[in-house]
Amino acid sequence: MSSSRLNLKKKKIRSYFLSVDKKDKKEEEIESLEYIQMKLLVSNITPEFEENLTKKVKNNILRAKIREANEEDLPSVKYLYDRSWLTSQTPFSAISVSSLKTIFEYPETIILIAKVYGSDGGFAILDCEGENRDIGVIAGMGIIPRFQRKGLGTVIGMAAWTYFKSKEVQELRCEVFKGNTVSYQFIKSIGFKEYDKKTYKREDFFSES
């Protein structure tokens, strides 16, 4: 992938989780947004740690089924995104199905959906970056309020790890809006460590060039 196309891809995916309160702000009012950068080296994932997560998933009462989304699933992903942000500490930003389709069509990016009790309850967007595609990025994750704080995040996280493991990545990364302490604590609890903070400017989200 060319560097210009890769940069555009990153902007598209990042803007998916752009922290904008649609009631109070417009795109032109955005100046900067700070995100905490977090990572987990695959070499630090011990067999014991992986086994512990596997047990949590097996014992989870929700019995979620994970699938890789296809294009027909994108309206469901939009619904999950909208619902999951109702109780999020990250201010809400709308997303369209067409924007999701742009993300979906990137070859290194997949969307996982968790079905619980016959209906979709959560999702994750996964991406591979780096010169050798050896960095697995959890570009975003959302769970609808009904299933929050019930272990579904761990189930989806384990599915993400299974996917990245098949790709032989060497490092996992994600970023969290600085005010989203719930997500930060969850990601920290599964082994991720903070390594940097990054402030994005308005053009990082809205420039197409």
C-alpha positions as CSV (number, residue, x, y, z in Angstrom):
1,M,0.0,0.0,0.0
2,S,1.4,3.5,-0.9
3,S,2.2,5.9,2.0
4,S,-0.5,8.3,0.9
5,R,-3.2,5.6,0.8
6,L,-2.0,4.3,4.2
7,N,-2.2,7.8,5.7
8,L,-5.7,8.2,4.3
9,K,-6.7,4.8,5.8
10,K,-5.4,5.8,9.2
11,K,-7.4,9.1,9.1
12,K,-10.6,7.3,8.1
13,I,-10.3,4.7,10.9
14,R,-9.3,7.3,13.5
15,S,-12.2,9.6,12.5
16,Y,-14.5,6.7,13.2
17,F,-13.7,7.2,16.9
18,L,-13.4,10.9,16.8
19,S,-14.4,12.5,20.1
20,V,-16.9,15.1,19.1
21,D,-20.1,16.0,21.0
22,K,-22.5,16.6,18.1
23,K,-24.8,18.7,20.3
24,D,-22.1,21.2,21.3
25,K,-19.4,21.1,18.6
26,K,-19.0,21.2,14.8
27,E,-16.1,20.0,12.8
28,E,-14.7,23.5,12.3
29,E,-14.7,24.1,16.1
30,I,-12.3,21.1,16.7
31,E,-8.8,22.2,17.6
32,S,-7.1,19.2,19.1
33,L,-7.8,15.9,20.8
34,E,-5.5,14.0,23.1
35,Y,-5.2,10.2,23.0
36,I,-3.2,7.8,25.2
37,Q,-1.1,5.4,23.1
38,M,-1.0,1.8,24.5
39,K,0.8,-1.3,23.4
40,L,1.4,-5.0,24.4
41,L,4.4,-6.9,23.1
42,V,3.4,-10.4,21.9
43,S,6.6,-11.7,23.6
44,N,5.1,-10.6,26.9
45,I,1.9,-12.7,26.4
46,T,2.7,-15.7,28.5
47,P,1.0,-19.1,28.1
48,E,-0.4,-18.6,31.6
49,F,-1.9,-15.2,30.7
50,E,-3.4,-16.5,27.5
51,E,-4.8,-19.5,29.4
52,N,-6.4,-17.3,32.0
53,L,-8.1,-15.2,29.3
54,T,-9.3,-18.4,27.6
55,K,-10.9,-19.6,30.8
56,K,-12.7,-16.3,31.3
57,V,-14.1,-16.5,27.8
58,K,-15.2,-20.1,28.2
59,N,-16.8,-19.3,31.6
60,N,-18.5,-16.1,30.4
61,I,-22.3,-16.4,30.8
62,L,-23.1,-14.5,27.6
63,R,-21.9,-17.3,25.4
64,A,-21.1,-14.9,22.6
65,K,-20.5,-16.0,19.1
66,I,-17.9,-14.1,17.1
67,R,-18.0,-13.6,13.3
68,E,-16.1,-11.6,10.8
69,A,-18.4,-8.9,9.3
70,N,-19.4,-8.8,5.7
71,E,-20.7,-5.8,3.8
72,E,-24.3,-6.7,4.7
73,D,-23.4,-6.4,8.4
74,L,-22.3,-2.7,8.1
75,P,-25.8,-1.3,9.1
76,S,-25.6,-3.5,12.2
77,V,-22.1,-2.2,13.0
78,K,-23.4,1.4,12.7
79,Y,-26.2,0.5,15.2
80,L,-23.7,-1.1,17.6
81,Y,-21.5,2.0,17.4
82,D,-24.4,4.4,18.0
83,R,-25.7,2.3,21.0
84,S,-22.3,1.7,22.5
85,W,-21.5,5.4,22.7
86,L,-24.6,6.1,24.8
87,T,-22.7,5.3,28.0
88,S,-19.2,5.9,26.8
89,Q,-16.9,8.5,28.4
90,T,-15.8,9.4,24.9
91,P,-18.1,12.2,23.5
92,F,-20.2,10.9,20.6
93,S,-19.4,11.3,16.9
94,A,-21.8,10.0,14.2
95,I,-20.7,7.5,11.6
96,S,-22.3,6.6,8.3
97,V,-22.6,3.3,6.6
98,S,-20.6,4.7,3.6
99,S,-17.7,5.6,5.9
100,L,-17.8,2.1,7.4
101,K,-17.7,0.7,3.9
102,T,-14.6,2.7,3.2
103,I,-12.9,1.2,6.3
104,F,-14.3,-2.3,5.5
105,E,-12.8,-2.3,2.0
106,Y,-9.2,-1.9,3.2
107,P,-7.5,-5.3,2.8
108,E,-5.7,-5.2,6.1
109,T,-8.7,-4.3,8.1
110,I,-11.5,-6.5,9.4
111,I,-14.5,-6.0,11.6
112,L,-15.5,-8.6,14.2
113,I,-19.1,-8.8,15.6
114,A,-20.2,-10.5,18.7
115,K,-23.7,-12.0,18.7
116,V,-25.3,-12.5,22.1
117,Y,-28.7,-14.2,22.7
118,G,-29.5,-14.0,19.1
119,S,-28.6,-10.4,18.5
120,D,-25.5,-8.4,17.8
121,G,-24.0,-6.9,21.0
122,G,-20.5,-5.7,20.3
123,F,-17.8,-5.2,17.6
124,A,-14.1,-4.5,17.1
125,I,-12.2,-3.0,14.2
126,L,-8.8,-4.6,13.6
127,D,-6.0,-3.5,11.4
128,C,-2.4,-4.5,10.6
129,E,0.2,-1.8,10.2
130,G,4.0,-1.5,10.0
131,E,6.3,-2.1,7.1
132,N,6.0,-5.8,7.6
133,R,2.3,-5.7,8.8
134,D,3.5,-7.0,12.1
135,I,1.7,-4.5,14.3
136,G,-1.8,-5.5,15.2
137,V,-4.0,-2.5,15.9
138,I,-7.3,-2.5,17.7
139,A,-8.7,0.5,16.0
140,G,-11.9,0.5,17.9
141,M,-14.3,-1.5,20.1
142,G,-17.8,-1.0,21.2
143,I,-20.4,-2.8,23.3
144,I,-24.0,-1.9,23.7
145,P,-25.1,-0.9,27.2
146,R,-27.1,-4.1,27.8
147,F,-23.9,-6.2,27.7
148,Q,-21.4,-3.8,29.2
149,R,-19.4,-4.8,32.3
150,K,-20.4,-8.5,31.7
151,G,-17.1,-9.7,30.2
152,L,-18.1,-9.2,26.5
153,G,-15.1,-6.9,26.0
154,T,-12.8,-9.8,27.1
155,V,-14.5,-12.2,24.7
156,I,-14.0,-9.8,21.8
157,G,-10.5,-9.0,22.9
158,M,-9.6,-12.7,22.9
159,A,-11.1,-13.1,19.4
160,A,-8.9,-10.1,18.3
161,W,-5.9,-11.8,19.8
162,T,-6.7,-15.1,18.0
163,Y,-6.9,-13.2,14.7
164,F,-3.6,-11.3,15.3
165,K,-1.9,-14.5,16.4
166,S,-2.8,-16.1,13.0
167,K,-1.1,-13.1,11.3
168,E,2.0,-13.5,13.4
169,V,2.1,-9.9,14.6
170,Q,4.8,-8.9,17.0
171,E,3.0,-6.1,18.9
172,L,-0.5,-5.1,19.7
173,R,-1.5,-1.4,19.8
174,C,-4.5,0.8,20.5
175,E,-5.3,4.3,21.6
176,V,-7.8,5.7,24.1
177,F,-9.3,9.1,24.4
178,K,-7.7,10.6,27.5
179,G,-11.0,11.1,29.3
180,N,-12.3,7.6,28.8
181,T,-11.1,6.0,32.1
182,V,-13.3,3.0,31.8
183,S,-11.8,1.9,28.5
184,Y,-8.3,2.8,29.7
185,Q,-8.7,0.6,32.8
186,F,-10.1,-2.3,30.8
187,I,-7.2,-2.2,28.3
188,K,-4.7,-1.9,31.0
189,S,-6.2,-4.9,32.8
190,I,-5.5,-7.2,29.9
191,G,-1.8,-6.3,29.8
192,F,-1.5,-3.1,27.7
193,K,0.9,-0.5,28.9
194,E,0.9,3.2,28.1
195,Y,3.9,4.3,26.0
196,D,3.0,7.8,24.7
197,K,0.3,10.5,24.4
198,K,-0.6,11.9,21.0
199,T,-2.5,15.1,20.2
200,Y,-4.3,15.1,16.9
201,K,-5.2,18.3,15.2
202,R,-8.3,19.0,13.2
203,E,-6.6,18.2,9.9
204,D,-5.7,14.8,11.1
205,F,-9.3,13.9,11.0
206,F,-10.9,15.8,8.3
207,S,-8.2,16.3,5.6
208,E,-8.5,13.9,2.7
209,S,-5.1,14.7,1.2
